[in-house]
């Protein structure tokens, strides 16, 4: 992969894949089951949306030191993401 090529993940594909990998407990309460699955789907989708947005930002501008996120080491990247994370 080229160094300047950004990573983009399809949110819907990722969310559907997440649903297929999680073992949900079975219950006769179908509404609760659907809510649980919907929660996982939306969490996965929004997580990817946030990642794609962050990836767009990292390619649009560099931080104060002039280093883009794609050029940081793993520990530095984790620290930077924690700093940017405002949940």
N, C-alpha and C positions, 0 to 999 in steps of 0.2 A: 504494500500500500504506500502511495506517495506520502511524503512527510506533510505536505500541505493539504491533503485530503481529509475532510472532516468525517466523522462517523455520524450517521443518522439512522435511527432505529424506527421502524414502523410501529406506532403505538398500539394499533389494533392487533397486529400480528403478535406482538409481544404479550399483550394482555390475554389473548386467546391461548397462547402457549403456556402462560402462567396457570391458567385455569386447568389445562390438561395435565399439569404436573403435580397438582395439589390433591391430596386425598381428603375429601370432605366427609364429615361424619354423616351417616344416613339417619334420617328422622322422618316421622310422619308429619312433622310440621313443615310443609312445603314452602310456606312463606319465609320461614327462618332460613331454610336451605338456599332459596333464591337470593335472599338478602346477603347471605354470607358469600355466595358466588359473585354477586354484583359488586360487593365491597372489594373483593380481591381484584376483579376485572378493572374497576375504576382506579384503585390504588396503583395497579401496574401501568395502566394507561397514563395517568397523571405523572407517575415517576418518569416514564419515557419522555413525555412532553417536557418535563423540567430538564431532563438530560439533554434533549435536542436543543432546547433554548440555551442552556449553558454552553453547549458545543458551538452553537452559532455565535454566542458572545465571545468565546475564546478565540475564534477565528477572525472576528471583526475587530478586536482590540487586544492589546497586550497589557499585562498588569504594570504596575509602577516600575518594576525592575526590567521590563521589556521581555519577559518570558511568558509565552502562551502556555495554557494548561497542557496542551499536547506535548510540550517539551519538558514537563516536570517529571521527576522520578516519582515512584509510587507513594512514598511517605510525604513528599512535598505536595503531591496532588491531593492526598487525603486531607492534609492540613488546609489547603486552599479551598477545597470543597466544603469543609467544616466551617471555614470563615465565611463563605458565600451563602451557606445554608441558613435561612432565616425562618425555619418552621416553628 
